[in-house]
Amino acid sequence: MKTANPALNKNTFAKYMNREAYGHEAMSIDGTINKTFILFLLVIFTAAFSWLNLGAPYLPVLMIGSLIGGLIFAIITIFKKEWSPFTAPVYALFEGFFLGALSGFLNSVYPGIVIQAVGLTFGVLFVMLFLYKTKIIKVTEKFRMGIFAATGAVALIYLVSILLGFFGISVPLIYDNGLVGIIFSLVVVGIAAMNLVLDFDFIDRGANEKVPKFMEWYAAFGLMVTLIWLYIELLRLLSKLYSRR
């Protein structure tokens, strides 16, 4: 059950198969959907706060603090899955603060970019869900390994670019609005979309194996990680296209 999403790796459910230790209620797909919806509302709530306070002097501090806080609670959730009913909502709140500030800034530079990114994010979500449910895309071990490798490569590129940035060195082409930069963003969006398929498959397996109820929160958290990544990459792609006008 390998997935490229770090929140939903192949060992996620392994240690929770002892139902006696974690209660008799089991994870369900409907329950995971409900938890995902709750996390989404929490993101919207704090994102709206940041958006409405774009001119506030404290917003840059809030943006940086929420980015760090979101990362901390993501790591806690990944390593302490049984805490996910508490840590996943906190993660969503932090991410909302960050996304609201980022979205508001980009929308002030490129009016209309946010509504397009949101629409595309949900569009990709439903298309990938359709392709998964109709088995047009079949999740095989080779498919999992391919997406896992591609996601790792993207993460490595971003990590290297961040490290080089500390020394004043920028990675050429991929962040520009030229053809190479746009193609790179399209590829990354595609990889993020394929991660959604792996997440759907992983959630199905968790429900079928009847793991503990709290894993609904963890599975919802994992899906939100992918959706937020997809949204940010779509914003990046659209900003490159807007800047070419």
C-alpha positions, 0 to 999 in steps of 0.5 A: 500500500505504498503512496507518494503522499508522505502522510499515507505511506505503505506502513500507515495502517500496519501497526493499527490492525490490533482492533482491541487496542484502538477500539471496535469502531472502524474507518469508513469512506463516508467518515473520511469524506466527512472529516475531509470536509471539516478540514476543508472548512477550517482551511477556508475559515482561516484563509478568509481571515488572512485574505481580509487582513492583507494590509495588516502589518502583522500578516507577514509574521502570521504567514511565516508562523503559519507555514512553520506551524503547519509543517510542525503539526504535519510532522506530528500527525504523520508520526503520531497518527492516533493524535490526528483527530486533534492535530489534523484540524490544527494543521488545517487552521495553520495552512488556511492562514498561509494559503489565505495570505498567499492567495490574496497577494497573488490575486492582487497582482493577477486579479482572478487567479485564485478563483481559477486555481480553486476551480481547477483544483476541484476540477482535477479532484473530480476528474481523478476520482472519476478515472479511479472509480471507473478504473480507467487508471488502475493503481498497480505496484508499478504505478505506485512506484513511478509516482513515488519516484516522480514525487521524490524527484520534485521534492529533491528539486525544491529542496536543492533550490531552497538550499541554493537560495540561501547562498543567493543562487537561483535554479534557472529556467524552472521558476521562470515564465518561459517554456521550460518553466511552464512545462515544469509546472505542468509536470508537477501539477500532473504528478500532484494529480496522480497522487490523488489517485494513490490517496483514493486507493489508500483510503479504500484499502484502509476502509476495507481492512477496517482500521480504527475510526480515528484513521478517518482523520488521518486519511483526511489529513493525507488527502488535504496535504495533496490537495493543498500541494495541487492548489499551490502548484496550480497557483504557480503555473497560472502566475507564470501564464499571467506574467507572460501577458 
